[in-house]
Amino acid sequence: MRGVTGDHYFSTEPATSADRRTVVFSVEGQDYSLTSSAGVFSADRLDSGTAVLLRKAELPGPETGGALLDLGCGYGPITCVLATRAGTASVWGVDVNARARELTSENAERLGLADRVRVAAPDEVPDDLTFAQLWSNPPIRVGKEELHGMLRRWLPRLAPDGVAWLVVARHLGGDSLQRWLVEAGWRVARHASQKGYRILRVTR
């Protein structure tokens, strides 16, 4: 991928020069044009896993309220789609990468969503906040231990009737992650499969 040498998308402070570019995509007839940059996840295009997630999961609608979480928001494609569709919900875009957070904030502001989008580092999210929905294309490449730790931290933040939507590539452990979640006490359904990706629906 162009522009990420020396950095990972989960670096907290990417050292690579910004080298901004525009990513254009559509979700259910709505067009989005977002600014991306080197040093963030899938900087040149909408990631194929994210595209499958937004195509196959049950997107929120105008009636969806409460707080929604985009975990590992990158430059903000999921955050912006959720905030566009769920006009009364607040949407939290959370990422360890400072450049990603800056881009998500800018993209939300340009789309007129800034009043309902909150962008934060993980430790900046209020401890007492629970989420009606959690959405994530989780960073599988950080390793199993770190990935499991991230999910152990955030899945319990779901409201009692909340739902999490995860996309994981089958060849990167989508099926083993489903088994691990079930063993951890979560109800997990394989909602859809497409292009080698699993869409997992996780509830209490």
Disulfide bonds with the S-S distance in Angstrom:
none
